[in-house]
Amino acid sequence: MVCCMACKGWGSQGNGLLSSSGRSGEVLIVCSDNMWKSLLGDSLQAILMQPVVNLPQQEPLFTVTHVTQANFTKAYQKERNIIHFNIHPQNEYKVSAKYDVWATPQLLITITAQSEQDAAEQL
């Protein structure tokens, strides 16, 4: 008698990914320190950290954390929401979204642009 069985796990077990860290209202920005301290960083913070309307006290839409590409290690790759910048003179402006790349649930947004100014203007 031959018996074959298979099972499919649910959640993070089914796809082999670890559970993401961070809350839904937290965003990790991956870019250079120069970008973070420039118009691009200021624009991102103005958008993501604007106050939520109709609350009795001021609270930002998102809690924002910054890390450089060099420090974007496996520990950071488990974050729930990541915005990654890919700046290179040969790039055309593009925004792409991927789900569950390194962990689950996870959203990875990659913003590709020719320059920091191009990326900031498109935000």
Disulfide bonds with the S-S distance in Angstrom:
none
